[in-house]
Amino acid sequence: MTQDEVPTPRGPARLDTDLPAGSPAALLVLGHGAGGGVDAPDLLAVRDVAVAAGVAVVRVTQPYRVAGRRAPAPAGHLDEAWTAVLAVLRERHAGVPALVVGGRSSGARVACRTARAVGAAAILALAFPLHPPGRPERSRAPELLTGLPTLVVNGDRDPFGVPEPSPGVTVVTRPGAGHDLRKDVAGTAAVVGDWLRGQGWANG
């Protein structure tokens, strides 16, 4: 794993990059939750499975977290910083066949909102926060409707809700898991690995 920082219009973002042994079959870029970091158990488990399958993985820490703040930046600022990071990563990994964007919770929302703009081939949404807890009328489901292949992995006890499947959007519900997806992270990561292989974005 290598770590570095890249400038964005909202301050420096931190990149943790893990490369597979051979030429990467795809580049998977992951963002963190609103108050969390890139070392969340589900993100680490997905990284391990993806790298083992021949996928390069970059975990992106948003500028507000690099600056030491826990309160998330406004959505527009998150999207702006993420888009700037993806421009750098596309240049660094120009020879990689496919770009998959994603993350957990807030990071999944950012990935969905910007996927078309950054030229992503697909989206991985871990613990997608369908609505604020107790407020199902404030649905964020439209953010998932990008037209790109999308895998959503949510716990069946997530207080933020579980999205419904739709054309192009596959939803896998993890039994007994909450919003943090800490229950059986290995099983969650295996779902992601199977999806990557099914899309042809894995070497093993």
Biotite code that builds the C-alpha atoms (Angstrom):
import biotite.structure as struc

atoms = struc.array([
    struc.Atom([0.000, 0.000, 0.000], chain_id="A", res_id=1, res_name="MET", atom_name="CA", element="C"),
    struc.Atom([1.218, 3.493, -0.859], chain_id="A", res_id=2, res_name="THR", atom_name="CA", element="C"),
    struc.Atom([-0.217, 6.752, 0.442], chain_id="A", res_id=3, res_name="GLN", atom_name="CA", element="C"),
    struc.Atom([-0.051, 10.241, -0.975], chain_id="A", res_id=4, res_name="ASP", atom_name="CA", element="C"),
    struc.Atom([-2.079, 13.442, -1.201], chain_id="A", res_id=5, res_name="GLU", atom_name="CA", element="C"),
    struc.Atom([-3.408, 15.223, -4.263], chain_id="A", res_id=6, res_name="VAL", atom_name="CA", element="C"),
    struc.Atom([-4.746, 18.779, -4.480], chain_id="A", res_id=7, res_name="PRO", atom_name="CA", element="C"),
    struc.Atom([-8.433, 19.472, -5.048], chain_id="A", res_id=8, res_name="THR", atom_name="CA", element="C"),
    struc.Atom([-10.416, 22.728, -5.107], chain_id="A", res_id=9, res_name="PRO", atom_name="CA", element="C"),
    struc.Atom([-11.486, 21.877, -1.527], chain_id="A", res_id=10, res_name="ARG", atom_name="CA", element="C"),
    struc.Atom([-8.031, 21.104, -0.145], chain_id="A", res_id=11, res_name="GLY", atom_name="CA", element="C"),
    struc.Atom([-5.797, 18.046, -0.339], chain_id="A", res_id=12, res_name="PRO", atom_name="CA", element="C"),
    struc.Atom([-7.331, 14.574, -0.499], chain_id="A", res_id=13, res_name="ALA", atom_name="CA", element="C"),
    struc.Atom([-5.450, 11.497, 0.685], chain_id="A", res_id=14, res_name="ARG", atom_name="CA", element="C"),
    struc.Atom([-5.100, 8.394, -1.460], chain_id="A", res_id=15, res_name="LEU", atom_name="CA", element="C"),
    struc.Atom([-4.338, 4.897, -0.179], chain_id="A", res_id=16, res_name="ASP", atom_name="CA", element="C"),
    struc.Atom([-3.424, 2.748, -3.178], chain_id="A", res_id=17, res_name="THR", atom_name="CA", element="C"),
    struc.Atom([-3.161, -1.042, -3.258], chain_id="A", res_id=18, res_name="ASP", atom_name="CA", element="C"),
    struc.Atom([-2.020, -2.731, -6.475], chain_id="A", res_id=19, res_name="LEU", atom_name="CA", element="C"),
    struc.Atom([-2.385, -6.387, -7.474], chain_id="A", res_id=20, res_name="PRO", atom_name="CA", element="C"),
    struc.Atom([0.565, -8.555, -8.399], chain_id="A", res_id=21, res_name="ALA", atom_name="CA", element="C"),
    struc.Atom([0.039, -8.308, -12.156], chain_id="A", res_id=22, res_name="GLY", atom_name="CA", element="C"),
    struc.Atom([-1.558, -5.845, -14.535], chain_id="A", res_id=23, res_name="SER", atom_name="CA", element="C"),
    struc.Atom([-4.840, -4.600, -13.026], chain_id="A", res_id=24, res_name="PRO", atom_name="CA", element="C"),
    struc.Atom([-8.058, -5.800, -14.645], chain_id="A", res_id=25, res_name="ALA", atom_name="CA", element="C"),
    struc.Atom([-9.882, -2.733, -13.284], chain_id="A", res_id=26, res_name="ALA", atom_name="CA", element="C"),
    struc.Atom([-9.474, 0.262, -10.982], chain_id="A", res_id=27, res_name="LEU", atom_name="CA", element="C"),
    struc.Atom([-11.818, 0.412, -7.984], chain_id="A", res_id=28, res_name="LEU", atom_name="CA", element="C"),
    struc.Atom([-11.991, 3.796, -6.233], chain_id="A", res_id=29, res_name="VAL", atom_name="CA", element="C"),
    struc.Atom([-13.727, 3.883, -2.840], chain_id="A", res_id=30, res_name="LEU", atom_name="CA", element="C"),
    struc.Atom([-14.922, 6.736, -0.636], chain_id="A", res_id=31, res_name="GLY", atom_name="CA", element="C"),
    struc.Atom([-15.682, 6.695, 3.087], chain_id="A", res_id=32, res_name="HIS", atom_name="CA", element="C"),
    struc.Atom([-18.778, 7.437, 5.146], chain_id="A", res_id=33, res_name="GLY", atom_name="CA", element="C"),
    struc.Atom([-19.668, 10.895, 6.430], chain_id="A", res_id=34, res_name="ALA", atom_name="CA", element="C"),
    struc.Atom([-18.058, 10.601, 9.859], chain_id="A", res_id=35, res_name="GLY", atom_name="CA", element="C"),
    struc.Atom([-15.791, 7.638, 9.213], chain_id="A", res_id=36, res_name="GLY", atom_name="CA", element="C"),
    struc.Atom([-12.610, 6.851, 7.351], chain_id="A", res_id=37, res_name="GLY", atom_name="CA", element="C"),
    struc.Atom([-11.186, 4.563, 4.711], chain_id="A", res_id=38, res_name="VAL", atom_name="CA", element="C"),
    struc.Atom([-10.210, 1.967, 7.315], chain_id="A", res_id=39, res_name="ASP", atom_name="CA", element="C"),
    struc.Atom([-13.836, 0.920, 7.908], chain_id="A", res_id=40, res_name="ALA", atom_name="CA", element="C"),
    struc.Atom([-13.985, -2.901, 8.131], chain_id="A", res_id=41, res_name="PRO", atom_name="CA", element="C"),
    struc.Atom([-16.135, -3.328, 5.033], chain_id="A", res_id=42, res_name="ASP", atom_name="CA", element="C"),
    struc.Atom([-13.868, -1.117, 2.909], chain_id="A", res_id=43, res_name="LEU", atom_name="CA", element="C"),
    struc.Atom([-10.772, -3.017, 4.040], chain_id="A", res_id=44, res_name="LEU", atom_name="CA", element="C"),
    struc.Atom([-12.394, -6.385, 3.380], chain_id="A", res_id=45, res_name="ALA", atom_name="CA", element="C"),
    struc.Atom([-13.504, -5.313, -0.091], chain_id="A", res_id=46, res_name="VAL", atom_name="CA", element="C"),
    struc.Atom([-10.019, -3.993, -0.799], chain_id="A", res_id=47, res_name="ARG", atom_name="CA", element="C"),
    struc.Atom([-8.440, -7.312, 0.129], chain_id="A", res_id=48, res_name="ASP", atom_name="CA", element="C"),
    struc.Atom([-10.804, -9.353, -2.027], chain_id="A", res_id=49, res_name="VAL", atom_name="CA", element="C"),
    struc.Atom([-10.515, -6.981, -4.980], chain_id="A", res_id=50, res_name="ALA", atom_name="CA", element="C"),
    struc.Atom([-6.715, -6.835, -4.925], chain_id="A", res_id=51, res_name="VAL", atom_name="CA", element="C"),
    struc.Atom([-6.554, -10.628, -4.713], chain_id="A", res_id=52, res_name="ALA", atom_name="CA", element="C"),
    struc.Atom([-8.772, -10.734, -7.822], chain_id="A", res_id=53, res_name="ALA", atom_name="CA", element="C"),
    struc.Atom([-6.396, -8.517, -9.793], chain_id="A", res_id=54, res_name="GLY", atom_name="CA", element="C"),
    struc.Atom([-8.092, -5.159, -9.213], chain_id="A", res_id=55, res_name="VAL", atom_name="CA", element="C"),
    struc.Atom([-6.220, -1.977, -8.256], chain_id="A", res_id=56, res_name="ALA", atom_name="CA", element="C"),
    struc.Atom([-7.930, -0.274, -5.302], chain_id="A", res_id=57, res_name="VAL", atom_name="CA", element="C"),
    struc.Atom([-7.662, 3.357, -4.240], chain_id="A", res_id=58, res_name="VAL", atom_name="CA", element="C"),
    struc.Atom([-9.356, 4.529, -1.036], chain_id="A", res_id=59, res_name="ARG", atom_name="CA", element="C"),
    struc.Atom([-9.967, 8.272, -1.026], chain_id="A", res_id=60, res_name="VAL", atom_name="CA", element="C"),
    struc.Atom([-10.078, 10.392, 2.139], chain_id="A", res_id=61, res_name="THR", atom_name="CA", element="C"),
    struc.Atom([-12.036, 13.570, 1.484], chain_id="A", res_id=62, res_name="GLN", atom_name="CA", element="C"),
    struc.Atom([-10.358, 16.942, 2.218], chain_id="A", res_id=63, res_name="PRO", atom_name="CA", element="C"),
    struc.Atom([-12.529, 17.707, 5.242], chain_id="A", res_id=64, res_name="TYR", atom_name="CA", element="C"),
    struc.Atom([-11.316, 14.516, 6.915], chain_id="A", res_id=65, res_name="ARG", atom_name="CA", element="C"),
    struc.Atom([-7.693, 15.186, 5.924], chain_id="A", res_id=66, res_name="VAL", atom_name="CA", element="C"),
    struc.Atom([-8.107, 18.564, 7.645], chain_id="A", res_id=67, res_name="ALA", atom_name="CA", element="C"),
    struc.Atom([-9.255, 16.800, 10.818], chain_id="A", res_id=68, res_name="GLY", atom_name="CA", element="C"),
    struc.Atom([-12.964, 17.646, 10.659], chain_id="A", res_id=69, res_name="ARG", atom_name="CA", element="C"),
    struc.Atom([-15.628, 15.029, 11.348], chain_id="A", res_id=70, res_name="ARG", atom_name="CA", element="C"),
    struc.Atom([-18.639, 17.022, 10.182], chain_id="A", res_id=71, res_name="ALA", atom_name="CA", element="C"),
    struc.Atom([-19.058, 16.317, 6.461], chain_id="A", res_id=72, res_name="PRO", atom_name="CA", element="C"),
    struc.Atom([-18.625, 18.972, 3.831], chain_id="A", res_id=73, res_name="ALA", atom_name="CA", element="C"),
    struc.Atom([-21.650, 19.986, 1.707], chain_id="A", res_id=74, res_name="PRO", atom_name="CA", element="C"),
    struc.Atom([-22.545, 17.560, -1.069], chain_id="A", res_id=75, res_name="ALA", atom_name="CA", element="C"),
    struc.Atom([-21.334, 19.909, -3.786], chain_id="A", res_id=76, res_name="GLY", atom_name="CA", element="C"),
    struc.Atom([-17.917, 20.204, -2.122], chain_id="A", res_id=77, res_name="HIS", atom_name="CA", element="C"),
    struc.Atom([-17.648, 16.417, -1.767], chain_id="A", res_id=78, res_name="LEU", atom_name="CA", element="C"),
    struc.Atom([-18.526, 15.911, -5.418], chain_id="A", res_id=79, res_name="ASP", atom_name="CA", element="C"),
    struc.Atom([-16.066, 18.598, -6.539], chain_id="A", res_id=80, res_name="GLU", atom_name="CA", element="C"),
    struc.Atom([-13.168, 17.113, -4.583], chain_id="A", res_id=81, res_name="ALA", atom_name="CA", element="C"),
    struc.Atom([-14.020, 13.553, -5.698], chain_id="A", res_id=82, res_name="TRP", atom_name="CA", element="C"),
    struc.Atom([-14.177, 14.584, -9.353], chain_id="A", res_id=83, res_name="THR", atom_name="CA", element="C"),
    struc.Atom([-10.765, 16.259, -9.082], chain_id="A", res_id=84, res_name="ALA", atom_name="CA", element="C"),
    struc.Atom([-9.287, 13.119, -7.514], chain_id="A", res_id=85, res_name="VAL", atom_name="CA", element="C"),
    struc.Atom([-10.754, 10.915, -10.230], chain_id="A", res_id=86, res_name="LEU", atom_name="CA", element="C"),
    struc.Atom([-9.174, 13.095, -12.923], chain_id="A", res_id=87, res_name="ALA", atom_name="CA", element="C"),
    struc.Atom([-5.763, 12.443, -11.329], chain_id="A", res_id=88, res_name="VAL", atom_name="CA", element="C"),
    struc.Atom([-6.427, 8.727, -10.960], chain_id="A", res_id=89, res_name="LEU", atom_name="CA", element="C"),
    struc.Atom([-7.576, 8.302, -14.543], chain_id="A", res_id=90, res_name="ARG", atom_name="CA", element="C"),
    struc.Atom([-4.290, 9.812, -15.672], chain_id="A", res_id=91, res_name="GLU", atom_name="CA", element="C"),
    struc.Atom([-2.209, 7.698, -13.285], chain_id="A", res_id=92, res_name="ARG", atom_name="CA", element="C"),
    struc.Atom([-3.957, 4.480, -14.298], chain_id="A", res_id=93, res_name="HIS", atom_name="CA", element="C"),
    struc.Atom([-4.637, 5.298, -17.932], chain_id="A", res_id=94, res_name="ALA", atom_name="CA", element="C"),
    struc.Atom([-3.967, 1.746, -19.126], chain_id="A", res_id=95, res_name="GLY", atom_name="CA", element="C"),
    struc.Atom([-6.450, 0.054, -16.790], chain_id="A", res_id=96, res_name="VAL", atom_name="CA", element="C"),
    struc.Atom([-9.434, -1.304, -18.773], chain_id="A", res_id=97, res_name="PRO", atom_name="CA", element="C"),
    struc.Atom([-12.319, -0.271, -16.476], chain_id="A", res_id=98, res_name="ALA", atom_name="CA", element="C"),
    struc.Atom([-13.024, 2.278, -13.745], chain_id="A", res_id=99, res_name="LEU", atom_name="CA", element="C"),
    struc.Atom([-15.414, 1.266, -10.956], chain_id="A", res_id=100, res_name="VAL", atom_name="CA", element="C"),
    struc.Atom([-16.355, 3.932, -8.414], chain_id="A", res_id=101, res_name="VAL", atom_name="CA", element="C"),
    struc.Atom([-17.991, 3.430, -5.057], chain_id="A", res_id=102, res_name="GLY", atom_name="CA", element="C"),
    struc.Atom([-17.763, 3.638, -1.321], chain_id="A", res_id=103, res_name="GLY", atom_name="CA", element="C"),
    struc.Atom([-19.806, 3.272, 1.824], chain_id="A", res_id=104, res_name="ARG", atom_name="CA", element="C"),
    struc.Atom([-22.776, 5.434, 2.867], chain_id="A", res_id=105, res_name="SER", atom_name="CA", element="C"),
    struc.Atom([-21.985, 9.073, 1.990], chain_id="A", res_id=106, res_name="SER", atom_name="CA", element="C"),
    struc.Atom([-19.115, 7.884, -0.213], chain_id="A", res_id=107, res_name="GLY", atom_name="CA", element="C"),
    struc.Atom([-21.530, 5.708, -2.178], chain_id="A", res_id=108, res_name="ALA", atom_name="CA", element="C"),
    struc.Atom([-23.793, 8.715, -2.755], chain_id="A", res_id=109, res_name="ARG", atom_name="CA", element="C"),
    struc.Atom([-20.868, 10.805, -4.022], chain_id="A", res_id=110, res_name="VAL", atom_name="CA", element="C"),
    struc.Atom([-19.856, 8.007, -6.384], chain_id="A", res_id=111, res_name="ALA", atom_name="CA", element="C"),
    struc.Atom([-23.395, 7.730, -7.750], chain_id="A", res_id=112, res_name="CYS", atom_name="CA", element="C"),
    struc.Atom([-23.816, 11.473, -8.280], chain_id="A", res_id=113, res_name="ARG", atom_name="CA", element="C"),
    struc.Atom([-20.530, 11.806, -10.182], chain_id="A", res_id=114, res_name="THR", atom_name="CA", element="C"),
    struc.Atom([-20.212, 8.430, -11.920], chain_id="A", res_id=115, res_name="ALA", atom_name="CA", element="C"),
    struc.Atom([-21.212, 9.636, -15.369], chain_id="A", res_id=116, res_name="ARG", atom_name="CA", element="C"),
    struc.Atom([-19.039, 12.754, -15.150], chain_id="A", res_id=117, res_name="ALA", atom_name="CA", element="C"),
    struc.Atom([-15.883, 10.801, -14.274], chain_id="A", res_id=118, res_name="VAL", atom_name="CA", element="C"),
    struc.Atom([-16.412, 8.126, -16.932], chain_id="A", res_id=119, res_name="GLY", atom_name="CA", element="C"),
    struc.Atom([-17.057, 5.204, -14.613], chain_id="A", res_id=120, res_name="ALA", atom_name="CA", element="C"),
    struc.Atom([-18.097, 1.824, -15.986], chain_id="A", res_id=121, res_name="ALA", atom_name="CA", element="C"),
    struc.Atom([-19.968, 0.766, -12.837], chain_id="A", res_id=122, res_name="ALA", atom_name="CA", element="C"),
    struc.Atom([-20.745, 1.647, -9.224], chain_id="A", res_id=123, res_name="ILE", atom_name="CA", element="C"),
    struc.Atom([-20.322, -0.215, -5.928], chain_id="A", res_id=124, res_name="LEU", atom_name="CA", element="C"),
    struc.Atom([-22.558, 1.145, -3.154], chain_id="A", res_id=125, res_name="ALA", atom_name="CA", element="C"),
    struc.Atom([-21.952, -0.249, 0.333], chain_id="A", res_id=126, res_name="LEU", atom_name="CA", element="C"),
    struc.Atom([-24.568, 0.682, 2.968], chain_id="A", res_id=127, res_name="ALA", atom_name="CA", element="C"),
    struc.Atom([-26.295, 3.111, 0.625], chain_id="A", res_id=128, res_name="PHE", atom_name="CA", element="C"),
    struc.Atom([-28.268, 5.455, 2.946], chain_id="A", res_id=129, res_name="PRO", atom_name="CA", element="C"),
    struc.Atom([-31.660, 5.306, 1.263], chain_id="A", res_id=130, res_name="LEU", atom_name="CA", element="C"),
    struc.Atom([-33.170, 7.851, 3.640], chain_id="A", res_id=131, res_name="HIS", atom_name="CA", element="C"),
    struc.Atom([-32.391, 9.485, 7.002], chain_id="A", res_id=132, res_name="PRO", atom_name="CA", element="C"),
    struc.Atom([-33.371, 7.171, 9.899], chain_id="A", res_id=133, res_name="PRO", atom_name="CA", element="C"),
    struc.Atom([-37.101, 7.357, 10.492], chain_id="A", res_id=134, res_name="GLY", atom_name="CA", element="C"),
    struc.Atom([-37.686, 9.549, 7.419], chain_id="A", res_id=135, res_name="ARG", atom_name="CA", element="C"),
    struc.Atom([-38.536, 7.176, 4.558], chain_id="A", res_id=136, res_name="PRO", atom_name="CA", element="C"),
    struc.Atom([-40.299, 9.984, 2.690], chain_id="A", res_id=137, res_name="GLU", atom_name="CA", element="C"),
    struc.Atom([-36.885, 11.593, 2.077], chain_id="A", res_id=138, res_name="ARG", atom_name="CA", element="C"),
    struc.Atom([-35.734, 8.910, -0.337], chain_id="A", res_id=139, res_name="SER", atom_name="CA", element="C"),
    struc.Atom([-32.403, 9.177, -2.121], chain_id="A", res_id=140, res_name="ARG", atom_name="CA", element="C"),
    struc.Atom([-33.246, 6.320, -4.487], chain_id="A", res_id=141, res_name="ALA", atom_name="CA", element="C"),
    struc.Atom([-32.986, 8.547, -7.600], chain_id="A", res_id=142, res_name="PRO", atom_name="CA", element="C"),
    struc.Atom([-29.234, 8.880, -6.997], chain_id="A", res_id=143, res_name="GLU", atom_name="CA", element="C"),
    struc.Atom([-28.858, 5.181, -7.848], chain_id="A", res_id=144, res_name="LEU", atom_name="CA", element="C"),
    struc.Atom([-30.504, 5.574, -11.250], chain_id="A", res_id=145, res_name="LEU", atom_name="CA", element="C"),
    struc.Atom([-27.390, 6.358, -13.267], chain_id="A", res_id=146, res_name="THR", atom_name="CA", element="C"),
    struc.Atom([-27.900, 3.842, -16.052], chain_id="A", res_id=147, res_name="GLY", atom_name="CA", element="C"),
    struc.Atom([-24.623, 2.157, -15.073], chain_id="A", res_id=148, res_name="LEU", atom_name="CA", element="C"),
    struc.Atom([-24.313, -1.360, -13.617], chain_id="A", res_id=149, res_name="PRO", atom_name="CA", element="C"),
    struc.Atom([-24.604, -0.860, -9.863], chain_id="A", res_id=150, res_name="THR", atom_name="CA", element="C"),
    struc.Atom([-24.172, -3.235, -6.947], chain_id="A", res_id=151, res_name="LEU", atom_name="CA", element="C"),
    struc.Atom([-25.773, -2.195, -3.657], chain_id="A", res_id=152, res_name="VAL", atom_name="CA", element="C"),
    struc.Atom([-24.870, -4.157, -0.513], chain_id="A", res_id=153, res_name="VAL", atom_name="CA", element="C"),
    struc.Atom([-26.884, -3.202, 2.579], chain_id="A", res_id=154, res_name="ASN", atom_name="CA", element="C"),
    struc.Atom([-27.611, -4.813, 5.924], chain_id="A", res_id=155, res_name="GLY", atom_name="CA", element="C"),
    struc.Atom([-31.206, -5.885, 6.527], chain_id="A", res_id=156, res_name="ASP", atom_name="CA", element="C"),
    struc.Atom([-31.118, -4.004, 9.860], chain_id="A", res_id=157, res_name="ARG", atom_name="CA", element="C"),
    struc.Atom([-29.867, -0.731, 8.389], chain_id="A", res_id=158, res_name="ASP", atom_name="CA", element="C"),
    struc.Atom([-31.877, 2.175, 9.910], chain_id="A", res_id=159, res_name="PRO", atom_name="CA", element="C"),
    struc.Atom([-31.142, 4.159, 6.741], chain_id="A", res_id=160, res_name="PHE", atom_name="CA", element="C"),
    struc.Atom([-33.215, 1.663, 4.757], chain_id="A", res_id=161, res_name="GLY", atom_name="CA", element="C"),
    struc.Atom([-32.521, -0.749, 1.911], chain_id="A", res_id=162, res_name="VAL", atom_name="CA", element="C"),
    struc.Atom([-32.988, 0.294, -1.744], chain_id="A", res_id=163, res_name="PRO", atom_name="CA", element="C"),
    struc.Atom([-35.189, -1.733, -4.057], chain_id="A", res_id=164, res_name="GLU", atom_name="CA", element="C"),
    struc.Atom([-33.622, -3.449, -7.079], chain_id="A", res_id=165, res_name="PRO", atom_name="CA", element="C"),
    struc.Atom([-34.242, -1.775, -10.419], chain_id="A", res_id=166, res_name="SER", atom_name="CA", element="C"),
    struc.Atom([-32.981, -2.204, -13.976], chain_id="A", res_id=167, res_name="PRO", atom_name="CA", element="C"),
    struc.Atom([-29.201, -2.132, -13.766], chain_id="A", res_id=168, res_name="GLY", atom_name="CA", element="C"),
    struc.Atom([-29.217, -1.938, -9.958], chain_id="A", res_id=169, res_name="VAL", atom_name="CA", element="C"),
    struc.Atom([-28.534, -5.195, -8.108], chain_id="A", res_id=170, res_name="THR", atom_name="CA", element="C"),
    struc.Atom([-29.301, -5.151, -4.380], chain_id="A", res_id=171, res_name="VAL", atom_name="CA", element="C"),
    struc.Atom([-27.812, -7.752, -2.030], chain_id="A", res_id=172, res_name="VAL", atom_name="CA", element="C"),
    struc.Atom([-29.078, -7.709, 1.559], chain_id="A", res_id=173, res_name="THR", atom_name="CA", element="C"),
    struc.Atom([-26.773, -9.007, 4.269], chain_id="A", res_id=174, res_name="ARG", atom_name="CA", element="C"),
    struc.Atom([-28.678, -10.780, 7.053], chain_id="A", res_id=175, res_name="PRO", atom_name="CA", element="C"),
    struc.Atom([-28.248, -9.417, 10.568], chain_id="A", res_id=176, res_name="GLY", atom_name="CA", element="C"),
    struc.Atom([-26.078, -6.497, 9.462], chain_id="A", res_id=177, res_name="ALA", atom_name="CA", element="C"),
    struc.Atom([-26.643, -2.854, 10.320], chain_id="A", res_id=178, res_name="GLY", atom_name="CA", element="C"),
    struc.Atom([-25.405, 0.298, 8.625], chain_id="A", res_id=179, res_name="HIS", atom_name="CA", element="C"),
    struc.Atom([-21.772, -0.430, 9.504], chain_id="A", res_id=180, res_name="ASP", atom_name="CA", element="C"),
    struc.Atom([-21.887, -3.839, 7.740], chain_id="A", res_id=181, res_name="LEU", atom_name="CA", element="C"),
    struc.Atom([-19.564, -5.161, 10.454], chain_id="A", res_id=182, res_name="ARG", atom_name="CA", element="C"),
    struc.Atom([-21.389, -8.489, 10.702], chain_id="A", res_id=183, res_name="LYS", atom_name="CA", element="C"),
    struc.Atom([-19.639, -10.962, 8.399], chain_id="A", res_id=184, res_name="ASP", atom_name="CA", element="C"),
    struc.Atom([-17.484, -8.481, 6.485], chain_id="A", res_id=185, res_name="VAL", atom_name="CA", element="C"),
    struc.Atom([-15.855, -11.421, 4.727], chain_id="A", res_id=186, res_name="ALA", atom_name="CA", element="C"),
    struc.Atom([-19.245, -12.446, 3.336], chain_id="A", res_id=187, res_name="GLY", atom_name="CA", element="C"),
    struc.Atom([-19.920, -8.895, 2.177], chain_id="A", res_id=188, res_name="THR", atom_name="CA", element="C"),
    struc.Atom([-16.545, -8.728, 0.460], chain_id="A", res_id=189, res_name="ALA", atom_name="CA", element="C"),
    struc.Atom([-17.178, -12.090, -1.217], chain_id="A", res_id=190, res_name="ALA", atom_name="CA", element="C"),
    struc.Atom([-20.380, -10.681, -2.743], chain_id="A", res_id=191, res_name="VAL", atom_name="CA", element="C"),
    struc.Atom([-18.317, -7.839, -4.215], chain_id="A", res_id=192, res_name="VAL", atom_name="CA", element="C"),
    struc.Atom([-15.666, -10.225, -5.517], chain_id="A", res_id=193, res_name="GLY", atom_name="CA", element="C"),
    struc.Atom([-18.283, -12.355, -7.252], chain_id="A", res_id=194, res_name="ASP", atom_name="CA", element="C"),
    struc.Atom([-19.781, -9.237, -8.836], chain_id="A", res_id=195, res_name="TRP", atom_name="CA", element="C"),
    struc.Atom([-16.403, -8.032, -10.106], chain_id="A", res_id=196, res_name="LEU", atom_name="CA", element="C"),
    struc.Atom([-15.712, -11.438, -11.629], chain_id="A", res_id=197, res_name="ARG", atom_name="CA", element="C"),
    struc.Atom([-19.190, -11.568, -13.133], chain_id="A", res_id=198, res_name="GLY", atom_name="CA", element="C"),
    struc.Atom([-18.594, -8.221, -14.839], chain_id="A", res_id=199, res_name="GLN", atom_name="CA", element="C"),
    struc.Atom([-15.272, -9.451, -16.240], chain_id="A", res_id=200, res_name="GLY", atom_name="CA", element="C"),
    struc.Atom([-13.231, -7.090, -14.046], chain_id="A", res_id=201, res_name="TRP", atom_name="CA", element="C"),
    struc.Atom([-11.080, -9.623, -12.238], chain_id="A", res_id=202, res_name="ALA", atom_name="CA", element="C"),
    struc.Atom([-8.107, -11.828, -13.049], chain_id="A", res_id=203, res_name="ASN", atom_name="CA", element="C"),
    struc.Atom([-8.898, -14.580, -10.608], chain_id="A", res_id=204, res_name="GLY", atom_name="CA", element="C"),
])
